[in-house]
Amino acid sequence: MQQQKEEKTLVIIKPDALQRNLLGEILRRLERKGLKIIGLKMMRLDDLLLGEHYAHHKDKPFFEGLKKFMKSAPVIVAALSGFNAVKAVRLIAGPTYGAEADAGTIRGDFSMSTQTNIVHASDSVETAETEIERFFKPEELFDYKKVDFEFIYGEEERA
Ligand code: CMP
């Protein structure tokens, strides 16, 4: 088996998840998968941060509505690490439109919407790096050894 590459990724647990009491459920799914939480905090997003984070959507008709929704309550931001973490988390989140997301994914199980779709997850290693820097100060990220590491990955993957 090929040696795996450690990646970091960012998840934003959105205001709809907070309002619908889904924080524990979402963190539970990410933890249970074997991802390592290296940063976690609650924060309120403002226009400046949302303008940066969703810059690629700024000309879309849903941009103002999206910002209003993302400011409607605090969010939880989580930085996670693991081998192939970006793809693993994207698969756990499911595709944007909740109604069409597979059952078993976060969006498939908890969302009917394109906007109120419970979580945001970084779409590439490069984006993840920028997004983690955007939402976390260096001292808010933690480097530590997780005791279940050798049971989450096979010996050859860890080599
Ligand atoms: P996210 O993964 O955070 O990335 C961009 C966000 O824009 C997306 O999740 C949705 O919350 C939102 N979004 C994408 N497409 C639409 C749409 N057609 N209408 C409303 N909101 C959308």
Boltz pocket constraint, residues with backbone or C-beta under 6 A from the ligand:
constraints:
  - pocket:
      binder: B
      contacts: [[A, 57], [A, 62], [A, 66], [A, 96], [A, 114], [A, 115], [A, 116], [A, 117], [A, 119], [A, 120], [A, 121]]
      max_distance: 6.0
